[in-house]
Amino acid sequence: MRDIKTVDLNLLKALDALLDERNVTRAAARLSLTQPAMSGMLTRLRESFNDPLFVRSQRGIVPTQRALDLALPVKKVLAEIATLLQPAEFDPRSASLTLTIAATDYALQAIAVPFLVELKKRAPQIRVALLPIENQLLPQQLERGEIDLALLTPPNCPAELHARRLYDEDYVCVMRSDHPNAQQPLSLDEFCTLEHALFSYTGGGFLGVTDEALARIGRARQVMLSVKSFLVMASILRASDMIAVVPKRLVDSLDGLVTQPTPIPVEGFTKIAAWHERTHQNPAHRWIRDLLFELFIAP
């Protein structure tokens, strides 16, 4: 496409779909076209770019290096055109769209829940889908528009994404409010003697940052339960003498539980929001992100 006067935006949309799907039939379905129509557009693309762009394989089609080089520029052009077609002003009271957020179990509790409460007040017609974080798939999901916003920690954030820090989180020791040790801070010996429940982000683990901190001073604790869901952990803590070390924001508003400082320093973590270039200038998504920042970034 050497001359801007010959650019057909439908061809760019077809190229974008083919790059995402790697399959002519699926790409055609995505654009509500017949397979012959999509094949015809692929022929025109090859003529326009003077390159095969895709070659056949057993599982569909494989992009050439020229096609791969075009992937990000094409997405950026299409995103900018979509922004041009958006209304100049965004009215949250009447806006109707679907927002997809990817988050860990922790971020769903600590960030998504209070965010959704406020979002419902200000933009009642926006629908929200909450999905689990899949680190390996995240860049592709954001690029394809399957996810709009991800709640991450900095080490798990792909470098090509836009991101902004929300807050720093600390760990506290938590137990039921009538626990025998609830009236005064635990000593290190008491802490190591009591049975612990561990909030395992990946599931099944019995070691965490607390155990790393203890190991550095030659101590260990008794982790007797590993659980992936914090809601399940909270119920178990209320019904037993187990204690746990958890992020502070998870227990700030829960009944029946009390917190204490950990008897040794446990390194916390930072939460960030991340998004793709395709929504960076979109008025609706900018408003949504600004609301998130308003709620979680300290003035």
C-alpha positions in Angstrom: 0.0 0.0 0.0 2.3 2.7 -1.3 -0.3 5.4 -1.9 -2.7 6.5 1.0 -5.4 7.1 -1.7 -5.5 3.4 -2.3 -5.8 2.3 1.3 -8.9 0.2 2.0 -9.6 0.1 5.8 -11.6 -3.1 5.3 -8.4 -4.7 4.1 -6.6 -3.5 7.2 -9.4 -5.0 9.4 -9.1 -8.3 7.4 -5.3 -8.3 7.9 -5.8 -7.7 11.7 -8.3 -10.5 12.0 -6.1 -12.9 10.0 -3.1 -12.1 12.2 -5.1 -12.7 15.4 -6.9 -15.9 14.3 -4.3 -17.5 12.0 -7.3 -19.1 10.3 -9.2 -17.8 7.3 -12.6 -19.3 8.4 -12.4 -17.9 11.9 -11.2 -14.5 10.6 -14.2 -14.4 8.2 -16.6 -15.3 11.0 -15.1 -12.5 13.2 -15.8 -9.9 10.5 -19.2 -11.5 9.5 -17.9 -12.4 6.0 -18.0 -15.5 3.9 -14.9 -17.6 3.6 -14.7 -16.8 -0.2 -14.9 -13.1 0.6 -12.1 -13.3 3.1 -10.0 -15.3 0.7 -10.6 -12.6 -1.9 -9.5 -9.9 0.6 -6.3 -11.9 1.4 -5.5 -11.9 -2.3 -5.9 -8.2 -2.5 -3.7 -7.8 0.6 -1.0 -9.9 -1.0 -1.2 -7.7 -4.1 -1.2 -4.4 -2.1 1.8 -5.4 0.1 3.6 -7.4 -2.6 4.1 -10.2 -0.1 2.4 -13.6 0.5 1.7 -12.4 4.0 0.4 -15.9 5.1 1.4 -19.5 4.1 -0.6 -22.6 4.7 0.1 -25.0 7.5 -1.6 -28.1 9.1 -3.3 -25.9 11.7 -4.2 -23.0 9.5 -2.1 -20.2 8.1 1.3 -18.9 9.3 2.2 -15.2 8.9 5.4 -14.2 7.0 7.8 -11.8 8.6 6.3 -9.0 6.6 2.9 -9.8 8.1 4.3 -9.9 11.6 6.0 -6.5 11.1 2.7 -5.1 10.1 0.8 -6.4 13.1 1.3 -3.6 15.7 1.2 -0.7 13.2 -2.1 -2.0 11.8 -3.6 -2.4 15.3 -2.5 1.1 16.2 -4.0 2.6 13.0 -7.3 0.8 13.6 -7.4 1.9 17.3 -6.7 5.5 16.3 -9.5 5.4 13.7 -11.9 3.9 16.3 -11.0 6.8 18.6 -11.8 9.3 15.8 -15.2 7.8 15.5 -15.9 8.0 19.2 -18.0 10.9 20.5 -15.8 13.9 21.5 -17.2 13.7 25.1 -18.0 10.6 27.2 -21.1 10.7 29.3 -20.8 8.0 32.0 -24.5 8.3 33.0 -25.7 7.1 29.6 -22.7 5.1 28.5 -23.4 1.5 27.5 -20.3 -0.7 27.1 -18.7 -3.9 28.4 -15.5 -3.6 30.5 -13.3 -6.7 30.9 -10.9 -6.7 33.9 -8.3 -9.4 34.6 -7.2 -9.8 38.2 -5.9 -12.2 40.8 -8.1 -13.4 43.6 -6.5 -10.8 45.8 -7.1 -7.9 43.3 -10.7 -8.9 42.8 -11.3 -8.5 46.6 -9.1 -5.5 47.3 -9.6 -3.5 44.1 -12.3 -4.8 41.8 -15.1 -4.9 44.5 -14.8 -1.3 45.8 -14.2 -0.1 42.2 -17.4 -1.8 40.9 -19.4 -0.3 43.8 -18.4 3.2 42.8 -18.6 2.5 39.0 -22.2 1.4 39.4 -23.0 4.7 41.1 -21.5 6.8 38.3 -21.9 4.7 35.2 -24.9 2.4 35.8 -25.1 1.0 32.3 -21.5 -0.2 32.0 -21.3 -4.0 32.2 -18.2 -5.6 33.8 -16.6 -9.0 33.2 -14.1 -10.2 35.8 -11.5 -12.8 34.5 -8.6 -14.5 36.2 -5.1 -13.4 35.2 -3.2 -15.7 32.8 0.2 -14.2 32.6 1.3 -16.0 29.5 -1.8 -15.1 27.5 -2.2 -11.5 28.9 -0.4 -9.6 26.2 -2.4 -11.3 23.4 -5.7 -10.9 25.3 -5.1 -7.1 25.7 -4.0 -6.7 22.1 -7.0 -8.5 20.8 -9.4 -6.6 23.0 -10.4 -9.7 25.0 -9.2 -7.8 28.2 -9.4 -4.0 28.7 -7.6 -3.6 32.0 -5.3 -5.8 34.1 -4.5 -5.5 37.8 -1.0 -6.8 38.3 2.3 -6.5 40.2 5.2 -4.8 38.3 7.2 -8.0 37.7 4.3 -9.5 35.9 3.6 -6.5 33.7 4.7 -6.9 30.0 7.0 -4.0 29.0 4.9 -3.0 26.0 1.8 -2.1 28.1 0.9 1.3 29.6 0.8 1.0 33.4 0.3 3.1 36.5 1.0 2.4 40.2 -2.1 2.1 42.4 -0.7 1.5 45.9 1.8 -0.5 48.0 0.4 -3.3 50.1 1.7 -4.6 53.4 1.2 -7.9 55.2 -0.4 -8.4 58.6 -1.1 -11.4 60.8 -4.8 -12.3 61.1 -6.8 -14.5 63.4 -10.4 -14.8 64.7 -11.4 -12.1 67.1 -11.7 -14.4 70.1 -8.5 -16.3 69.4 -6.5 -17.1 72.6 -3.6 -15.0 71.3 -5.8 -12.1 70.0 -5.3 -9.7 72.9 -1.6 -8.9 72.5 1.0 -9.1 69.7 2.5 -12.5 69.0 6.1 -13.1 70.0 8.2 -14.8 67.3 8.1 -18.1 69.2 4.3 -18.0 69.5 4.1 -17.1 65.8 6.2 -20.1 64.8 4.4 -22.5 67.1 0.9 -21.8 66.0 -0.6 -23.5 63.0 -0.8 -21.3 59.9 -3.0 -21.1 56.8 -1.3 -19.9 53.6 -3.0 -17.9 50.9 -1.4 -19.5 47.8 -1.9 -17.4 44.6 -1.1 -20.4 42.3 -2.7 -23.0 44.6 -1.1 -25.9 46.5 2.0 -24.1 47.7 3.1 -24.3 51.4 5.8 -21.6 51.2 5.5 -17.9 50.8 7.2 -14.5 51.5 6.7 -15.0 55.2 8.6 -18.3 55.1 11.4 -16.6 53.2 11.7 -13.9 55.8 11.8 -16.6 58.6 14.4 -18.7 56.8 16.7 -15.7 56.7 16.8 -15.7 60.5 16.9 -19.5 60.7 13.3 -20.0 61.8 10.3 -21.7 60.3 6.5 -21.8 60.9 3.9 -24.6 60.8 1.9 -24.1 57.5 -0.9 -26.7 57.8 -3.3 -25.4 55.2 -2.8 -24.1 51.6 -5.8 -22.4 50.0 -6.2 -20.4 46.8 -9.5 -18.6 47.8 -9.2 -15.9 50.4 -13.0 -16.2 51.2 -12.5 -19.8 52.1 -9.4 -18.9 54.2 -11.4 -16.3 56.1 -14.1 -18.8 57.0 -11.5 -21.3 58.2 -9.8 -18.7 60.4 -13.1 -17.8 62.0 -13.7 -21.4 62.9 -10.3 -22.5 64.1 -7.2 -21.5 66.0 -5.2 -21.1 62.8 -3.6 -17.8 62.0 -2.4 -16.4 58.6 -0.2 -13.7 57.2 -2.2 -11.9 54.5 -2.3 -8.6 52.6 -3.8 -5.9 54.9 -6.5 -4.7 52.4 -8.1 -8.2 52.4 -9.0 -8.0 56.1 -9.7 -4.3 56.7 -13.4 -4.7 56.5 -14.1 -8.3 57.5 -16.1 -9.1 60.6 -14.9 -11.7 63.1 -11.2 -11.3 62.4 -8.5 -9.2 64.0 -5.0 -8.2 62.8 -1.6 -7.8 64.4 1.8 -6.7 63.0 3.9 -9.7 62.0 6.7 -10.4 64.5 9.3 -10.1 61.7 9.2 -7.7 58.7 7.5 -9.3 55.7 8.1 -7.6 52.3 4.9 -6.3 50.7 4.2 -5.7 47.1 2.9 -3.0 44.7 -0.3 -3.2 42.6 -0.6 -1.5 39.3 -3.2 -1.1 36.5 -2.1 -2.0 33.0 -3.7 -1.5 29.6 -2.9 -1.7 25.9 -2.2 1.1 23.4 -5.5 0.4 21.7 -7.5 1.9 24.6 -5.0 4.5 25.7 -6.8 7.4 24.0 -10.3 6.0 24.1 -12.5 8.5 26.1 -14.6 5.8 27.8 -11.5 3.9 29.0 -9.7 7.0 30.0 -12.7 7.9 32.2 -12.8 4.4 33.7 -9.0 4.4 34.5 -9.3 7.9 36.0 -12.0 6.6 38.3 -9.8 3.7 39.4 -6.9 6.1 40.0 -9.2 8.4 42.0 -10.2 5.6 44.3 -6.8 4.0 44.9 -4.0 6.5 44.3 -3.4 8.6 47.4 -3.5 12.4 46.8 
